[in-house]
Amino acid sequence: MMIETFYRTSVKALIKNSEGKILLSKEENGMWELLGGGLDHGETPQTGLVREVQEETGLKVHSIGSQPSYYITFPVTERGYYAANVIFEAQIDSLNFTPSDECIDLQYFSPKDILERTDMYNNVQMLAKLILESQS
């Protein structure tokens, strides 16, 4: 029996404020997500992350880690496939964004707050859990 092993690969930005809260983007459907998105064929993760943040928000990423901080795989049940998030620590210049269907608001959340909410995507909750586990 052959099992499909395709994963949609996305690069995501882990942007934290001085309190350790994580920057999330609110989509038009009301769900909160990490900034970033699908990696294009032949693109480096850093190039893809800069492009995705720019496309979604108009914001400029000025610093990205050379290696990912987290790697998460999860089912995207509403779309019928599995996804892989390669998560890099990053910094942006400001929160002065241009709204789009993928970003109608930006807000910082603590990992604990993320786990208590129902309007967070699974990958965001998985990341928050990993961060909290690493702190204990």
N, C-alpha and C positions, 0 to 999 in steps of 0.2 A: 504494500500500500504506500502510495506517494503522498507526502504531506507538503502542502504549500509552505514555503519558508520566506516569502517576500515580506519585507518590512519597508514601509515608507519612512525614509530617514529625514529628520528635521534637526536643524541646529537651533538651539535656544539660548537666550541670554539670561544669565543669573546676575541681575543687577540689584545690589543691596544698598540701603542707606546706612548712616552711621549707627543706627540702632539694630542693624541686622535684619531689617524688614526687607521683603522681596518685592520688586516692582512687577506688577501684573497689568495686563491690558484687558479691558472689558470689550468684548465683541458685541455686535448688534443683537445677538441672541441672548444677551445678558450673562453669558458665561465669561469667567476670568481665565486668562491664559498667559503663559510666558511670551515675551517678545521673541520673534524669530519665525522660521518656517522651513519649507521644503528645500533641500539641497539640490541644486541643479547638477546635471551630469557634467563631470570634469571640473567642478567648482571646489575650491578649498573650503573647509568649514568656516574659516574666518571671513573669507570673501562672501560666502553665502549669508552669514549672519549680518554683516554690514548691509548687504543688499536687502535682506528681508526686513530689517528694522527700518531702513530708509523707506521701503515701499509701504509698510504698514503705518508709519507714524511721521515720516519726514525727519526723524531725529538722526543725528550722526553719532555713531559709536566711535569713541576715540581710544579705547583700550580693550583688548580681548586677550584672555589667557592663551598661552601657547599650547596647552593641553586641556582636554575637557576635565571638568570637575565631577561630573556625573554622567551616567549613561543609563537610560531607562527604556524598557520595552513594555508595551501594554496593548491590549485590544482596543480598537476604535470601533465599538460595537455599532454605533449609528451609521458607520460607513463600510463595515464589513471587512476590515483588514487590521493588521497589526502595525504599530508604529514604533520607531526607535527615536528617542530624543538624545542628542549629543549636546550636553549643556556646558557652556563656557562662561566663566566669570567675565563680566564686561562692565564698562562704564560708558555713560552718555554725558553729553555736555549740559543738557537742560531737560526739563519736562515740558517745554513749549512745543507740543506736538500738533500735527495736522490730522484731524479726525478722518477715519476711513471706516469701511464696513468691518474691518478687522481690529479697529481700535477707536472706540468712542470715548474712552476714559482711561486714564492711567492712575494707579494707586498702589501704595506700599502696604503689604500685609505681613504680619508675623507668621512664622510657620504654624504656631498654635492656632491662630485665627483661621488660617487656611483649612486646617483639618476640621474645624467646627462649622464650616459653611457647606452648603449644598450647590452653590453656583460656581464651583471650581472644577475644571476638567480633571480627569483621573491622573494625568501626568503631573499636574501641579500638586495634587494631594500626595502623590508618591514622592515627589521631591521634598515636600515639607516634612514628610515622615522620615526620610533619609537624613535630612538636616538635623531634626530633633534627636534622632538616634545617635548621630555622631557627636552631639553635645552632651550626651549623658554618660 
